[in-house]
Amino acid sequence: MLPSLEEQGVRQLYPKGSSVDYKKELKSLNRELLFQMLELADVLVERPSQYARRVEDLSLIFKNMYHLLNSLRPYQARATLIHILELQIQRRKQAIEDIRKRREEARQLLRESLSTLDGI
């Protein structure tokens, strides 16, 4: 289980709970990240000695984004597993169909051979 941000000593920037809209929150954090990057560029030009706070803000946003993305990993793993199993089922059905086709071809060949032998 993924430890919460609070357990890691990191302030959570998105709502708490199990009903998080990942897409919405990631977009929001991404916008905030872009804004903070621009702010950092401005601070580096205007007040270079005060850049540390902006870097900490960027770090906090990145940690929140990573946590959200890592929260999605179990869902991603499940979807990947489902896809792999569906492919296996499809391949096995195709193999069964090939075996049935070959069996029918063998039966037809046996019938033809038997009728040829009966004719002799």
N, C-alpha and C positions, 0 to 999 in steps of 0.2 A: 504494500500500500504506500502511496506517495504521501510523505509528511506535509502538513500544511505549511504555508509561508510563515505563519505565526510561530509554529514549532521551530522553524529555522531562524527566527528572530528577524523576519523581513515583514515590512508593512504591506498589507494586501491592498491593491488599488482597484480591485473589482469587487462586486457584491459577494458576500459569503453565502454559502448554501449549495445544495445539489442542483438547483435549477438555473445554473449559469448559462447564458447564451454565449457560447464560445466565440462564434463568428463576430457578434456585435462587440464583445469585450476586446477581442484581438484587434479589430479595426480601430476601436477607441484608443487602445494602448499604442497602436501604430501611429495614429495621428498625434498623440501626445509625444511619442518618441521623435517624430519629425519636428514638432514644435520645439522640443528641448534641444535638438541638434542645432536648430537655427539660433536659439538662445545662447547655446554654448559658443557658437561662432561669433555672435555679437559680443559676448563677455570677453572672449579672447582678444577681440579687437579693441574694445572700449576699456575693460578693466581686467587685464590678464591675471592679476593676483587673486581674483575671485572665481576662478574656473572650477575649483574643487567641488563646490556645492552643485554646480551643473553636472559634473561628472557623476556625483553621487545620485542625482536625480535620474540620469540616464541608466545607471546601474540598477536602480530600483525598478525602473520600467522594464529593463531586459529580464530581470529576475522574475517579475510577474508574468511576462510573456512566455518565458521558458516553463514556468510552472503550469500555465494554462495549456501549453502544447504538450507537456508531459502528462497532463491529466487526460489527454485524448488518446494516449498510446494504447491503453487497453481496448478501446473501441476500434482503433486502427488494426490491432493484432487480430481481433475477432473478425473484422471484415476481410482481412487477408486470409485467415484460416478458412472462412466460408468460401471464398473464391477458389482457393486451392482444392478444397473438397469437391466443389462443383466441377472443377476441371477433371479431377480423378474419376468422378462418377461418369462424366461424359466420355472419357477415354475407355473406361471399363464397358460401358454400353456399346461403344464402337467395336471393342474387341469381341464382345459377345456376338454382335451382329456379324462380324467377319468369320467367327467360328461357325455360326449357323449357316452362313453362305457356303463355306468350304465343306461342311457336313453334307449339305444338299448336293453340292457338286460331286462329292465322293459317292453318295447314294445313286445319283444319276449314272455315274461311270460304272458302278457295280451292276445296275439294272441293264445297261447296255452290254456289259461283259457277259452277264448271265444269259441275255437273249441271244447273244452271238454264240455262246457255248451250247445253248439249247438247239440252235439252228444247225449245229455240226452233226 
